Amino acid sequence: MSSVYSLRKPAPGGSPWSTPQIATLRRSIGSIVAAPTLRGANVGLLVVDTVRGTMLYSHDAAQAFMPASNFKLLVGSAALRRLGPTFAYVTTVDGAAPQNGVIEGDLYLHGGGDALLRAADLRAAAAALAGRGITRVDGALVTDASYFDAQRYGFGWSWDDLPYYYAPAVTALELEDGIVHAFMTPGPAAGAPVALRVEPQSSTFTIDNRLTTGPKGSKDTSDIVRPWDEPRDIELTGSYPAGAKESGDLAPSVPDPESYAGDVFAQALAGQHIAVAGGVHAGKMPPGTPLLWSRAAEPMPQLLADFWYPSDNLMGELLLKELGVVQAGEPGTDANGRIVEEQFLRFAGIDPQTVTISDGSGLSQYDRIAPRALVAILQADWNGPYRDIVLDALPVAGVRGTLKNSYRGTPAERNVFAKTGSISHVRTISGFVRTRTHGPLTFSFLINDWMDEDAPGGAAALAHVRGALFSLLAVQ
């Protein structure tokens, strides 16, 4: 299918399904999901007519599965409904009004849960303070992450995921999505050290660069290690081939995001010739401290897209804690956020007792949800006031997000709007398909215990199965 025409979203309409058409569709789907690559796997699949609610195909749709990142549909949809489309995280800098350029007392960097706060934002804050004539802080720079609780990792996260960008520490004061940017350049010959470019620089952790240059044409074996006995160390190991260009971002997660943000802000203040007498430490801002600078992050529609397009785990955890604030006040907790999610499930017609919620991202090994529940969530989105926001925030086959390179040149291209998910032995995808004549379909296709993920051709075989399914649906 051509990719030159404009993107059309699923919309109400289309002709109803006849009984013979449903029977034919069920036989065709059954043949597709009987593919050899799925033998031995646990498969759940539900397809319904979005507009009329007609069930078109169901297999183990009530069985609970590990959802991987399909779980982000729950926290994202619940947050959109509870927080509303104008919601935005806010980061502030607070302190006493300056007297002759001096802040008498502490300066506070207060985190409001924004995963995408950047070093450039902190430089802008420092410049704004300098623009007010501030030259000195008599007290300390205090980092305040008290808006959320101190639980930094989700229950059921795997310890060996923690050095990587997709399993960052969770606090109300984040910087650069919880990672530091690191890029490799090979040395002049095999065996030479690999040069490392790191942005932004910070003294709150140590990067132990053990990378070496491999032979030209060799495999990139670079990896990240977080030693348990040295929690502030980030070790980079392995080799990077001679003659290669500068690498993409290794993106190791930082051990302590709060102190990382404080250190980078302190550097920005120093760059504006603002002296801080008392150093940097963690603490809590007293009520009523005057506001000196604030940054409102992107509003919910763009936030949801930045969450679902790349499947950002940190943003899912922060949304869960934000829901906890709405439910029970500060500090935001996972437990209170789960209450809001359970309320949303009831609204969508799902018994919360059939869903196990351990985190906001789906990274946890403990999360469980059935295809029926995911379809109900998507149906609630479709029938609610924010349908277009949800459709605009979902990846689209051949166009954007985690489906950007999927199903190109097939009838599925530009017609599948869906959230993907992937952890070890788990592959999931749920969303909407725009058909030719019957209007949109809502589906959830969950696969657990898939043992072919490391087999030669395994990924291609699964892609073929999913592509065949979505192409079949799109041409109906």
C-alpha positions in Angstrom: 0.0 0.0 0.0 1.4 3.4 -0.9 2.7 5.6 1.8 2.4 8.9 0.0 -1.2 9.8 0.9 -2.2 11.4 4.2 -2.9 9.3 7.3 -6.5 8.5 7.9 -7.6 7.6 11.4 -10.1 4.9 12.2 -13.6 6.4 12.2 -17.2 5.3 12.9 -19.1 3.7 10.0 -18.8 0.7 7.8 -21.3 -2.1 7.0 -22.2 -4.6 9.7 -20.8 -8.1 9.6 -23.0 -10.9 8.3 -22.9 -14.4 9.9 -21.2 -16.0 6.9 -18.6 -13.2 6.8 -17.8 -13.8 10.5 -17.5 -17.5 10.0 -15.1 -17.0 7.1 -13.0 -14.5 9.0 -12.7 -16.9 12.0 -11.5 -19.8 9.8 -8.9 -17.5 8.2 -7.6 -16.1 11.5 -7.5 -19.6 13.0 -5.3 -20.7 10.1 -2.9 -17.8 10.7 -2.5 -18.3 14.4 -1.8 -22.0 13.9 1.6 -21.0 12.5 4.5 -23.3 13.7 6.3 -20.4 15.4 3.4 -20.2 17.9 3.3 -23.9 18.8 3.7 -24.3 22.5 3.1 -20.7 23.2 0.2 -19.3 25.1 -1.9 -17.2 22.8 -4.8 -14.9 23.5 -6.6 -13.1 20.8 -9.8 -11.0 20.7 -11.1 -9.1 17.8 -14.4 -7.0 18.0 -16.2 -4.6 15.8 -15.3 -1.3 17.4 -18.6 0.5 16.6 -21.1 -2.3 17.1 -19.2 -4.4 19.7 -19.8 -7.6 17.7 -17.3 -10.3 18.7 -15.5 -11.5 15.5 -12.8 -13.8 16.9 -11.9 -15.0 20.4 -9.3 -17.4 21.7 -8.5 -17.5 25.5 -9.6 -13.9 25.7 -10.4 -14.1 29.4 -7.1 -15.7 30.3 -4.6 -13.5 32.1 -1.3 -12.9 30.3 1.9 -11.0 31.0 1.2 -7.9 29.0 4.7 -6.3 28.7 4.2 -2.7 27.4 0.6 -3.3 26.4 0.1 -2.5 30.1 0.9 1.1 29.3 -2.6 1.3 27.7 -4.0 1.0 31.2 -2.1 3.8 32.9 -2.2 6.1 29.9 -5.9 5.7 29.4 -6.6 6.0 33.1 -4.4 9.1 33.4 -6.1 10.8 30.4 -9.5 10.3 31.9 -8.6 11.3 35.4 -6.1 14.1 34.8 -7.6 15.5 31.6 -6.1 16.7 28.4 -4.7 20.0 29.9 -2.6 18.2 32.6 1.1 18.9 32.5 4.0 18.2 34.9 5.6 21.3 36.5 9.2 21.7 37.7 10.0 24.7 39.8 12.9 26.6 41.3 11.9 28.3 44.5 13.6 30.5 47.2 13.4 33.7 49.1 13.2 36.9 47.0 16.7 38.1 46.3 18.1 41.1 48.2 20.8 43.0 46.3 21.4 39.9 44.2 21.6 37.5 47.1 19.1 34.8 48.1 19.3 34.5 51.9 18.7 30.9 52.6 18.3 27.8 50.4 17.4 27.5 46.7 15.1 24.6 45.9 14.8 22.6 42.7 11.4 20.9 43.1 10.6 18.0 40.9 7.0 17.5 39.7 7.4 14.2 37.9 8.6 15.3 34.4 10.6 12.5 32.9 11.6 14.7 30.0 13.2 17.6 31.9 16.4 18.4 30.1 19.8 19.9 31.0 18.9 22.7 28.6 15.8 23.4 30.8 18.1 23.8 33.8 20.4 26.1 31.9 17.3 28.2 31.0 16.4 28.3 34.7 19.8 29.4 35.7 19.8 32.1 33.0 16.4 33.3 34.3 17.8 33.7 37.8 20.7 35.5 36.5 18.4 37.8 34.5 16.8 38.7 37.9 20.2 39.9 39.1 20.9 37.0 41.4 24.6 36.4 42.0 24.7 34.3 45.2 22.7 31.8 47.2 23.8 32.0 50.9 22.3 28.6 51.6 22.4 25.3 49.7 20.8 24.1 46.5 18.2 21.6 47.8 16.8 19.0 45.5 13.2 18.1 46.4 11.7 14.9 45.1 9.1 14.6 47.9 6.2 14.9 45.4 6.5 11.1 45.0 7.5 8.4 47.4 10.9 6.8 47.7 10.1 3.6 45.9 12.6 3.7 43.0 11.8 0.5 41.1 8.7 -1.4 40.3 7.9 -4.6 42.1 8.9 -7.6 39.9 11.5 -5.8 37.9 14.5 -7.9 36.9 17.7 -6.8 38.6 19.7 -7.3 35.4 17.6 -4.7 33.6 18.5 -1.9 36.0 21.7 -0.6 34.2 19.7 0.1 31.0 17.6 3.0 29.8 14.4 1.0 30.0 14.6 0.4 33.7 15.6 3.7 35.3 15.3 4.8 38.9 11.9 6.5 39.5 11.7 9.8 41.4 9.7 13.0 41.1 12.9 14.8 40.1 14.2 13.3 36.9 16.6 14.5 34.2 17.0 13.4 30.6 14.5 10.5 31.0 16.7 9.0 33.8 19.8 8.4 31.6 23.1 9.9 30.7 24.0 10.2 27.1 27.1 8.3 26.1 28.6 7.8 22.6 31.5 5.7 21.5 34.2 6.4 18.9 36.7 3.6 18.2 40.4 4.1 18.6 42.9 4.1 15.7 43.5 0.3 15.8 42.3 -2.9 17.4 43.1 -3.0 21.1 43.1 0.8 21.5 40.8 2.4 24.1 37.4 3.6 22.8 36.8 7.3 23.2 33.6 8.2 25.1 31.5 11.4 24.7 29.2 11.9 27.7 26.5 14.5 28.1 25.7 16.0 30.5 28.7 15.7 32.7 28.0 14.9 36.3 30.1 14.1 39.4 27.2 12.1 41.0 28.3 8.9 39.3 31.5 7.4 37.8 31.7 6.0 34.3 34.3 3.3 34.2 35.2 3.0 30.5 36.6 -0.4 29.8 35.7 -0.4 26.2 38.3 -1.5 23.6 38.5 -1.2 19.9 37.8 -4.4 18.1 39.0 -5.5 14.7 37.5 -3.8 11.7 34.2 -5.4 10.8 33.9 -7.1 14.1 30.7 -7.1 16.1 29.8 -4.4 18.6 29.8 -6.1 21.9 29.5 -3.0 24.1 27.5 -3.5 27.3 26.6 -1.7 30.5 27.2 -3.1 34.0 26.1 -1.7 37.4 28.3 -3.3 40.1 26.2 -4.0 43.2 29.1 -3.2 45.6 29.7 0.2 43.8 26.1 1.5 43.1 27.3 4.8 41.8 29.6 3.2 39.2 28.5 2.7 35.6 30.9 0.2 33.8 31.0 0.1 30.0 32.5 -3.1 28.8 33.1 -5.0 25.5 34.5 -3.7 22.2 33.5 -1.4 19.3 34.9 -2.1 15.8 37.7 -0.1 14.3 36.7 2.2 11.5 33.1 2.6 12.7 31.4 5.9 13.0 30.4 7.4 16.4 27.9 5.1 18.0 24.3 5.8 18.9 23.4 6.6 22.5 24.3 3.8 24.9 21.9 5.6 27.4 22.9 4.0 30.7 20.4 4.7 33.5 21.8 6.9 36.2 21.9 5.6 39.8 20.4 8.6 41.5 18.4 10.9 39.2 17.7 13.5 42.0 21.3 14.2 42.7 22.1 14.1 39.0 19.6 16.8 38.3 20.9 18.9 41.3 24.5 18.6 40.1 23.7 19.6 36.5 21.7 22.6 37.8 24.6 23.6 40.1 26.8 23.6 37.0 24.3 25.7 35.2 24.2 28.2 38.0 28.0 28.4 38.1 27.9 29.0 34.4 25.8 32.0 35.1 28.2 33.2 37.8 25.7 32.4 40.6 27.6 31.1 43.6 26.0 28.6 46.0 27.6 28.7 49.4 26.1 25.5 50.9 26.6 22.9 48.1 23.9 20.5 46.9 21.9 18.1 49.0 18.4 16.5 49.1 15.6 17.9 51.2 12.1 19.2 51.3 11.0 22.7 50.4 9.0 24.5 53.2 5.4 25.4 52.3 5.0 28.9 51.0 8.5 29.2 49.6 8.3 31.9 46.8 8.4 30.8 43.2 11.4 32.0 41.2 11.1 29.9 38.0 8.8 27.2 36.6 8.5 25.0 33.6 5.3 23.3 32.5 6.0 20.3 30.5 4.0 19.3 27.4 0.3 18.8 27.9 -1.3 15.4 28.1 -1.9 14.8 24.3 1.8 15.2 23.5 2.8 13.5 26.7 0.7 10.4 25.8 2.4 10.3 22.4 5.8 10.6 23.8 4.9 7.8 26.2 3.3 5.3 23.8 5.3 6.0 20.6 8.6 4.8 22.0 7.1 2.9 24.9 8.8 4.9 27.7 8.8 2.8 30.9 9.8 5.7 33.1 6.9 7.8 32.0 4.5 4.9 32.9 5.8 4.7 36.4 5.6 8.5 36.9 2.0 8.5 35.6 1.1 5.8 38.1 2.5 7.9 41.0 0.8 11.0 39.6 -2.5 9.2 39.8 -1.5 8.4 43.4 -1.2 12.1 44.1 -4.7 12.8 42.6 -6.2 10.0 44.7 -4.6 10.6 48.1 -2.3 13.6 48.0 1.5 13.8 48.3 3.6 11.8 48.1 2.3 9.9 45.1 2.6 6.1 45.5 2.0 3.1 43.3 -0.6 1.8 45.7 -2.7 4.9 45.5 -2.2 5.1 41.7 -3.5 1.5 41.5 -6.8 2.6 43.1 -7.4 5.0 40.3 -6.5 2.3 37.7 -9.0 0.0 39.4 -11.6 2.6 39.2 -11.0 3.0 35.5 -11.2 -0.7 35.0 -14.6 -0.8 36.6 -15.7 2.1 34.4 -14.6 0.1 31.4 -16.6 -2.9 32.6 -13.7 -5.0 33.9 -13.5 -6.6 37.3 -10.2 -5.3 38.8 -9.8 -8.6 40.6 -9.0 -10.2 37.2 -6.1 -7.8 36.6 -2.8 -7.8 38.6 -1.2 -4.4 38.7 2.4 -4.2 39.9 3.8 -1.2 38.0 2.8 1.4 35.4 5.0 0.3 32.5 4.5 -3.5 32.1 8.2 -4.2 32.9 7.2 -6.2 36.0 7.1 -10.0 35.8 4.0 -9.8 38.1 1.7 -7.9 35.8 -1.3 -9.8 34.4 -4.2 -8.8 32.2 -6.5 -10.5 29.7 -7.1 -9.6 26.0 -10.7 -9.0 27.0 -9.6 -6.3 29.5 -7.3 -4.6 27.0 -10.0 -4.5 24.4 -12.4 -3.0 27.0 -9.8 -0.3 27.8 -9.6 0.6 24.1 -13.3 0.5 23.7 -13.7 2.9 26.6 -11.1 5.2 24.9 -13.1 4.9 21.6 -16.4 5.7 23.2 -15.1 8.5 25.4 -14.4 12.2 24.7 -10.7 11.7 24.0 -10.8 9.3 21.1 -8.7 11.5 18.8 -6.1 12.0 21.5 -5.7 8.3 21.9 -5.5 7.6 18.2 -3.0 10.4 17.7 -0.8 8.9 20.5 -0.7 5.3 19.3 2.0 4.0 17.0 0.9 3.4 13.4 2.1 0.7 11.1 4.7 2.0 8.7 4.4 5.6 10.0 5.5 6.2 13.6 6.5 4.9 17.0 7.4 1.2 17.6 5.4 0.3 14.4 7.3 2.7 12.1 9.1 0.0 10.2 6.4 -2.7 10.4 4.1 -4.0 7.7 5.3 -1.6 5.0 4.0 -2.5 1.6 1.1 -4.6 2.9 -2.6 -3.8 3.5 -1.7 -3.3 7.2 0.4 -0.2 6.4 -1.2 3.0 7.8 -4.2 1.0 9.0 -3.0 -0.5 12.3 -3.0 1.9 15.3 -1.6 -0.1 18.2 0.6 -0.4 21.3 3.3 -3.0 21.1 5.0 -4.9 24.0 8.1 -7.1 24.4 9.9 -8.7 27.3 11.6 -12.1 27.5 9.3 -14.7 25.8 6.4 -12.2 25.6 5.2 -10.4 22.6 2.0 -8.3 22.7 0.1 -5.9 20.5 -3.3 -4.3 21.1 -5.2 -1.5 19.3 -7.4 -0.7 16.3 -7.4 -1.7 12.6 -9.1 0.4 10.0 -10.9 -2.0 7.5 -12.0 -1.2 4.0 -15.7 -1.8 4.3 -16.7 -2.7 7.9 -15.3 0.2 9.9 -12.7 -0.1 12.6 -11.9 -3.2 14.6 -10.5 -3.4 18.2 -8.1 -6.2 19.0 -5.7 -7.6 21.5 -3.1 -10.2 20.5 -1.1 -11.5 23.5 1.6 -14.1 23.3 3.4 -15.6 26.3 5.9 -18.4 26.6 7.1 -17.8 23.1 10.3 -19.9 22.8 11.3 -18.9 19.2 12.5 -15.5 20.1 16.2 -16.5 19.9 15.7 -19.1 17.2 17.1 -18.3 13.7 14.3 -16.6 11.8 12.0 -16.5 14.9 11.5 -12.8 14.8 10.7 -12.8 11.1 8.3 -15.7 11.6 6.3 -13.9 14.2 6.3 -10.7 12.2 4.9 -12.7 9.3 2.1 -14.0 11.5 1.1 -10.6 12.8 1.4 -9.0 9.4 -0.8 -11.7 7.9 -3.4 -11.2 10.6 -3.5 -7.4 10.3 -3.5 -7.5 6.5 -6.4 -9.9 6.6 -8.3 -7.6 8.9 -7.5 -4.4 6.9 -8.9 -5.8 3.6 -12.2 -6.7 5.1 
